[in-house]
Amino acid sequence: MQRTIRIQLKPDIETDSVLSQTIEQYTWSFNAVCKHGWKNDLANGVELHKATYYDHRAITGLPSQLVCAARVKATEALKSAKSLKKKGKTVSCPISKRCPIRYDARSYTAWFDRSELSILSINGRVKLSFEIAEYYRQYLAWKNTSADLLQDRKGCWWLHVVMEIETPQASVTDEVVGVDLGIASPAVDSRGSKYGSGHWKKIEDKTFELHRRLQSKGTKSAKGHLKKLSGRQRRFRKDCDHVLSKRLARSVESGATLVFEDLTNIRGRAKMRKAQRRRLHGWSFAQFQAFVTYKAEARGVNVGFVDPRYTSQKCSQCGHIERGNRPSQAEFRCKKCGYERHADYNAAINIRAEGIRMLKAEGSAVSAVGGEIRPKLGRKSKLRHSPVSTEADTVLGTPSQCG
């Protein structure tokens, strides 16, 4: 289990200059390795090392550890681009304007007890003092592994230190909770709980209107305001996802399983009206699921993913599947048995049932606490849509507001 501590560094003028030179040469080395690998269709780390190491040592003046780190990072970027290209995506040669420097145990040392650190630079080791936020002190007993040095747009220096500890183990329970994510309602689970706030949606709409007005204005000050607005909107969404994911992860006991739809490539598959596309493309479902996964891991809770097909069209009472079962965004009314329920709640029950079916098909309840469980079936595989148990209906009422 890993967490990242963000430490702001405040170097003096001389050290700032050294760090700037180091990151500039590191970025050059990264881009040069990427260019060589892209030109020669090469993504093997050993071959790239042989082709670039000695030249880059002589040209950049970087220590050998940082030259190797830049090559490793470039190799990862090339492999990622190659993988995307195989999937039919349009890709180009990886390039970075200011590549963060990756340090390992041999190139940096942090002493949290006296708030000092030593990092490798173009002029050898430099020592810096730092202050750590009170929230991060809970992780100081963990083992520190790698770290990334970066400089933000304002010129501030940050060191992101990765802390590691053994994943907590817990006895597995039979509790399985399905979670339906949506654009109108951020999350609804199979117990009937609704996560989100209408106030957040109003803020998003207000921000969008301001963004549109500033774009149409087109002045220099408007463009500067747009840049600030973009960062503010990103931070607001991130905070909302943190709040909701924390509530959801804490809503189940240790050993339980949270089941989501696997929404990979949903933006390319979904067909929506023009008015709804803005919300679809601004929907941060992947970030939310990632936050839930790591927060659940800390509590010994599993996270599973199931095939999303027909979860919104299927009746959780009789199993009938029909597009007309959902006459509106919030309403579900089965054409066959007349069953009525909030559409997101009905979908969450279906997700839970599919999650239980998938777990049973794998032969055990859960393989490892704190991990991810994804369906083995491919996108083109045909799923069996059997009637779903209505056990939840006898216990739960209508969706309640939890936020």
N, C-alpha and C positions, 0 to 999 in steps of 0.2 A: 504494500500500500504506500503510495507516494503523495506528498504534498509539496507545494512550492512556496518558499519564503521570498518575498520581494524586499530587498534591502536597498535603500537609496544611499548612494555614495556621494561625498562632497569633497572631491580632490582639490588640492591647491592648483595654482595656475600651471606650474611646471608639470605636475602629475597629470593634469587634464590634457596637456599637450602630448605627453607620452602615450596616454590611452587613446587619444584621437589618431595619432600616427599608427598605433598598433591595429586599431579597428579598420583603418583605411587599407593597410597592407593585407590584413586578413581578408577583407572584402575582395581586394584585387585577386588574391590567391584562389578564393572560392569561385569567382567568376571565370578565372582562367582555366581552372580544372573543369568547370561545367562546359565551357566553350570547346575545350579539347575533347571531352567525352561525347558531346553532342555532334561535333564534326566527324568523329571517327566511329560513331555508333558504339560507344564503349561505356559500360557502367560497372565494370569490375574494379573493386577497390585496389587490388594488388597491381593490376596493369596500369591504373591511373597513377598510383604511387610511383611506379618505375618511370613513367613518362614525364612526371612533373616535379617530383620532390627536390632534386638537386638544383634545378633551374630556379625554383621558387625560393629555396633557401638563399641562393646568391642574389636574386633580384629584390626580394622583400626585406631581408635581414631579420626575419622572424625566427624565434627559437624553433627547433625541430618539432617540439610538441604541438605548437600552434599551426605549423605547416601541415602536420598530419591531421589535426582537428579540422582544418579547413577542407582538406581532401575528403575526410570521412563525411562531412556535412554535404559537400558537393556530390559525392557518390549517392547519398540518400536522395538528394534532389533529382538526380538523373534517373535513378531507379523508379522514383515516383512518377516522373514525366513519362518514362517508358511504359509503365503500367497503365497510365491514363491513355496513352496513344493506342495501346492494344485494345482498349475498350471503345475505341472510335472517337475519343475526345480530341479536340483541336488543341495542340500544345506547342510550345516553343522552347527554346533553350532557356533553362533556369538562369535568372540573373538577380542580383541583390544590389540595392543602392548603399546599404550600410548593414552588413551582415553581422548579427550578434556573435560574439566569440564564445565558443563552447570550451569550458574547462573541465578537466577530470581531477582525480585525487592527486596526480603528479604535478599539476600546473596551478593549483590554488590551495590555500589552507585557510580555514576560518576558525577563529577562537571566540566562541560565543560567550565564554565566561568573562573575557575582558574586552569584548566588542572590537576586535581587530581582525584584519584579514590580510593575506599576502597573495597577490596574483601575478602571473607571468606577463611580461610586456616585451616590447621590442628592445627595451633597455634592461632586461633582466627583471627580477622581482621588485614590485613596488608594494609598500605597506600602506594600508588605509584604515582609519577608524570608522565606525558606523554606529547607528542607533537602530534598534529593532522595535517594531510595533508591538504593543502589549499582546495583541491577539496571537501573534506568531510564537510567543514564548511557550505555548503548549506543545510545540513541535521540537523544542531544543534538545530533548532527550533522545530524539530519533537520530538515525545515522545519516549524515550528509553525504551525498554522492556527487553528481555533476552540478555544474553551475553555468549560467549564461550571462555574459556581460553585454549590456546594450545601452544605447543612448537614445532618448526619446526626442520628439520634435522640438521640445523646448530646450534641449541641450543637457538635460539632467541625466546622470549616470545611474544605472540600476544593475544590481546583481541578483539574478533569480536562482536561488539555491534549492536544489531538489533534496527533500528529506524523505527517508525511507524507513519502514517498520514492517514487521510481519503482519499479514492480514489477520484480524481477529477471527477466531473460529466460534461457531455456535451450532447447537443442535438444530437439525432441520425440522421444520414444522410443515403441516399440511395447508397452512394459510397461503392462498394464492389470490392476489388482487389484480384485476384488469384495469388498465388506465387508458381512457380515450382522450387523445389530444386534439384540440380543435382551434380554429381561428377566432370564433366568437367566444367560446368558453375555453380557456387555456387547458384545463384538465378536469375530467370527471371520472371517478373510479367506480368499480362494480359494487361498492357498498353504499353508493348514493351520495358521496361527498363531492362537492364542486369546489375547485381551486381556481381562484382568480378574482378580479374586481372590475366592475364596470368603469370605475374611476380611471384605471390604467388605459382602457380603450379610448376614453375621452382625451387623455393626454396625448396618445398616439395620433388621434385625428387632428388635434390642435397643432401638433408639431408638423404634420404633413401639410396642413394649409399654410403654415408659415414658410415651410420649405418651398412650396410652390410659388408663393408670392416673391420670395427672394430670388428664385431662379428666373422668373419673368422680368425682374428688375435688372439684373445683370451688371450692376455697378461693382466697383472694386470693394467697397465696404460690404455690399451684399454677399460677395463671394467669400469674404473673410468671415462673415456671420454664418454662412452655410457650412464652412469648415468646423466652426465651433459647435453648430447645431448637430452636425453629424456625430461628433464625439459624444455629445450629451445624450443623444438618442440611443447610441450604442450602449452607453453606461447604464441608462435607464432600463433598457431591455435586459441587460445582464443582471441588474439588481432584482428585477421582477422574477427572473428565472431562478435566481438564488433563493429568494424568499419562498416561492412555490415548491421548488425541489426539496428544500429543507423541511417544509411542512409535510410533504408527501412521504419522504424517507422516514420521518419520525412518526407517521401515522400507523405504521405496522410494527409488529414485534420482531425481535431478532430471530432469524431462521426462516422468515416468510419470503415469498417471491412476488415481485412486482412485474407485471407483464404489459408490454407496450406493443404497438404495431411497428413493424419494421418499415419506416417511411423513407428509406433510401430512394433517391430519384423521384420523389413524389411531385416535385415541381414540373418535371418533364412529362409525367404521366397524367396528372390531373387536368381535367378540362373544366374551366370555370369562365364565368362571364367577365367582361372587361373590368367591371366595378370591383370584382373580388380578387383580381390578380395582384393588386398592390398588397393586400393583406397576405396573400399566399407567399409572395416573394419576400415579404418582411417577417415571415413566421420563423421564429428561432427554435423550432422543435428539436433540432440536433443538439443545440447548446443545452436545452432543458433536459433532454435525456442523458447527456453527458454529466450534467450536474447531479441528477438523481443517482446515476450509476456510482459515482465516487462517494457521495454522501451515504448511500445505502451500504456500500462496501465497508465503511467505518462502523456500521451497526450490525454487520453480519447478515445483511439482507441481500438476496439474489435479485438480479434484473434479467428478465427474459424478453425476447422479441418474437412475434408471430407474424405470419403472412397477413397483410391488411385487406385482402380481397373479400368483399361482401360483408364485412363486419358492420357497416352502416345500413345495409339493405336487408340483413337477415333478422328474422323475428327470434328473439331469445326465448319465446314461449313454445312455438311449434316448429321452428327451423325453416319456415318458408322464406325464400329469397325472391325479392322483386324490387325493382327500382321505385315503383309506385308506393312501396311501404313507407317512404319518407316524403310526404307532401311538402314539407318545409324544413328549414335548417334545424329547428328545435323540436319538431314533432315527428313521432313515429306511430304509425297506425297500420297494423298488419292487414293485408287484403284478404287473407285466408281465414284467420281466426278472430280478427277484430281487436287484438291485443294493442293497448295504447300505453305509451311510456315516453318519457323525455328521450329524444333521439340519441344524445350522447351517452346517457345512462344505459340504454339498450345496447349500444355498441360496446360499452365497457364490459357488460356481462358476457357478450359474445367473445371479446378478447380474453377474458378470464377462462371461459370454457375451452377456447382454442389452446390457451396456455397449458391447461390441465391435460388436454388430449396430447399435446406435444410431449409433455413431461412423461406421461404414461408410455407413449410410443418409444421413448428413449430407454425405458426399462427401469428407471429409478426416479424418485421424486426430484432430487437436485444433486448434481455431481459435485459441486464445490461451492460452499457458502461464500458470498461476496463476489462471485464471478458473473459473467454474462452468458445467457443461454439464447442461442439463435436457431431458427429452424434449419434443418438439413435439406429441406425441400427447396428446389430452385424456383425461380419466378414462374417458369412455365409448367411447373408441376400442378396436377389437379388435386385439390384438397377435397376431402369428404366432409360435407356440411351436415352433420347429424344434429338432431334436436338437442337443445341445451337445457340442462337442469335448471329449474326455477327456484332452487333453494334460497337464493338471495332475495327473491321476491317475498318470501314468507317472513323474512327477518327485517328487510330494509323498507323504508318508505321512499318518498320522492327525494330527489337530490337536495341536499342541504347546502347552505352557503358557508364555506370555510375560508373566508378571506374576502 
